[in-house]
Amino acid sequence: MTMRIYGDTKSGNCLKVKWTAQQLALPFDWVEVDILQAQSRTPEFLAMNPAGQVPAVVLGDGRTLAQSNAIMLHLAEGSALIPGDPFERAKMYEWLFWEQYSHEPYVAVARFHVLYLGKPVGELDAKLVERGGAALARLETQLKQTPYLVGERLTLADIALVAYTRVAHEGGFDLSLYPAVKAWVARVEVALDIH
């Protein structure tokens, strides 16, 4: 059985799983799940993933896995996307944990409110905007020092963080304020062959 990835192409969390599979040349079938139409809340979907969230995968052996970073880590096990050096691997994990706690809840949520709920940027919660800006500034600090988040080469950290960073402008964030981030986004998009 070919692996099936259930995801919504509007979601950076879903796209990063898709991009990881593509980067690793893993065969998969993409199953579009429109979260705005509550398609992740159907009895069939909930039987597969009781959390009712995308992405989710059904692996070739029929086992299921959810949570984007867990899926990426599983798919990339033993590949060059996960550093062999223990400290560099830990730094990659650091970025993955930070992405879900300090980046995605602000940058992605601002984007969702503006792009899909039609909220004007000026009406976004000030803390959301402040924390999203702080996340982009943190990326800028690192990317002034290294071409990728964990040094000289692409890792899962870059794939995870580029997903929503590349579309941060859709949530009202001005990426021209972060030139190192903009250059990194371009590098990662070329490496992943996404546009």
C-alpha positions in Angstrom: 0.0 0.0 0.0 1.3 3.5 -0.9 1.5 5.9 2.0 -1.4 8.4 2.1 -0.9 11.9 3.4 -4.1 13.6 4.5 -3.8 17.3 4.4 -5.1 20.7 3.5 -3.0 22.6 1.0 -3.9 25.8 2.8 -2.0 24.6 5.8 1.7 25.0 6.2 1.7 22.2 8.7 0.4 19.9 6.0 2.7 21.2 3.3 5.8 20.7 5.3 5.0 17.0 5.5 4.3 16.9 1.7 7.6 18.7 1.0 9.5 16.3 3.3 8.1 13.3 1.5 8.9 14.9 -1.9 12.5 15.9 -0.8 13.1 12.3 0.2 11.4 10.9 -3.0 9.0 8.9 -1.0 5.9 7.7 -2.9 2.6 8.9 -1.5 -0.9 9.7 -2.4 -2.2 13.1 -1.3 -5.7 13.2 0.1 -7.1 16.7 0.3 -9.0 17.4 3.5 -10.7 20.9 3.6 -10.6 22.0 7.2 -12.8 25.0 6.5 -15.5 22.5 5.4 -14.9 20.4 8.6 -13.7 17.4 6.6 -11.3 16.5 9.4 -14.4 16.1 11.7 -16.2 13.3 9.8 -16.6 10.0 11.5 -14.3 8.4 8.9 -11.5 10.8 9.5 -11.9 10.7 13.3 -11.6 6.9 13.2 -8.2 7.4 11.6 -7.1 10.4 13.7 -9.3 11.0 16.9 -7.7 14.5 17.3 -9.5 15.6 14.1 -6.5 17.4 12.8 -4.4 17.4 9.6 -1.9 16.4 8.6 -2.2 12.7 9.3 -0.6 9.8 7.4 -1.5 6.2 6.9 1.8 4.5 6.4 2.3 1.7 3.9 1.8 -0.9 6.6 -1.5 0.7 7.6 -0.3 2.4 10.8 -1.4 6.0 11.3 0.6 9.0 12.5 -0.4 12.6 13.2 1.3 15.9 14.2 3.4 17.4 11.4 6.8 17.4 13.1 6.4 13.8 14.3 5.5 12.8 10.8 8.4 14.6 9.3 10.8 13.0 11.8 9.5 9.6 11.0 9.7 10.0 7.3 13.2 11.5 7.4 14.7 8.9 9.8 18.2 8.0 8.7 18.3 10.7 6.0 20.5 13.8 5.5 17.5 16.0 6.7 18.3 14.9 10.2 21.9 15.8 11.3 24.1 12.9 12.3 26.0 14.9 14.9 24.1 14.6 18.2 24.4 18.4 19.1 23.3 19.5 15.6 20.4 17.0 15.8 19.4 18.5 19.2 19.5 22.0 17.6 17.2 20.8 14.9 14.8 19.5 17.6 15.1 22.9 19.4 13.9 24.7 16.3 11.1 22.1 15.7 9.8 22.6 19.3 10.2 26.4 19.0 8.3 26.4 15.7 5.2 24.8 17.2 5.3 26.9 20.4 6.7 30.3 19.4 6.2 30.7 15.7 3.2 28.9 14.3 0.7 30.0 17.0 1.4 33.6 16.0 2.5 33.8 12.3 0.1 31.1 11.1 -2.8 32.3 13.2 -2.4 35.9 12.1 -2.4 34.6 8.5 -5.5 32.5 9.1 -7.4 35.4 10.6 -6.5 37.8 7.7 -6.6 35.4 4.7 -9.4 33.0 5.6 -11.6 34.9 8.2 -11.2 38.3 6.4 -10.1 40.2 9.5 -8.2 43.5 8.7 -4.6 43.4 9.8 -5.2 46.5 12.0 -7.8 44.5 14.0 -5.5 41.6 14.9 -4.8 41.0 18.5 -1.7 43.2 19.4 0.0 40.3 21.3 -0.4 38.0 18.2 1.3 40.6 16.0 4.0 41.3 18.6 4.8 37.7 19.1 4.8 36.9 15.4 7.2 39.8 14.8 9.4 38.5 17.6 9.5 35.0 16.0 10.6 36.5 12.7 13.2 38.6 14.5 14.5 35.4 16.1 14.9 33.8 12.7 16.6 36.9 11.4 19.2 36.7 14.2 20.1 33.1 13.4 20.0 33.5 9.6 22.4 36.4 9.8 24.9 33.8 11.2 24.2 30.7 9.2 22.6 30.0 5.8 20.3 27.4 7.3 18.9 27.2 10.8 21.3 24.4 11.9 24.3 25.6 10.0 25.4 25.0 6.5 22.8 22.6 5.2 19.0 22.0 4.9 17.4 20.1 7.8 13.8 19.4 8.9 14.1 22.7 10.9 14.2 24.7 7.7 11.3 22.8 6.1 9.2 23.2 9.2 9.8 26.9 9.6 9.7 27.9 6.0 6.1 26.7 5.6 4.5 29.6 7.4 7.4 32.1 7.2 7.2 32.2 3.4 3.5 33.4 3.6 3.9 35.6 6.7 3.0 38.6 4.6 -0.5 37.1 4.2 -0.9 37.7 7.9 0.3 41.3 7.7 4.0 40.7 8.5 6.5 42.7 6.4 9.3 40.3 5.4 11.3 43.2 3.9 12.2 44.0 7.5 14.0 40.6 7.7 16.4 40.4 4.8 18.2 37.3 6.0 14.9 35.6 6.4 13.9 36.6 2.9 17.1 35.2 1.5 16.7 32.0 3.5 13.1 31.5 2.2 14.4 31.8 -1.3 17.2 29.3 -0.7 14.8 26.8 0.9 12.2 27.2 -1.8 14.9 26.4 -4.4 16.1 23.4 -2.4 12.6 22.0 -2.1 11.5 23.1 -5.6 8.5 25.0 -4.3 7.3 28.5 -5.4 
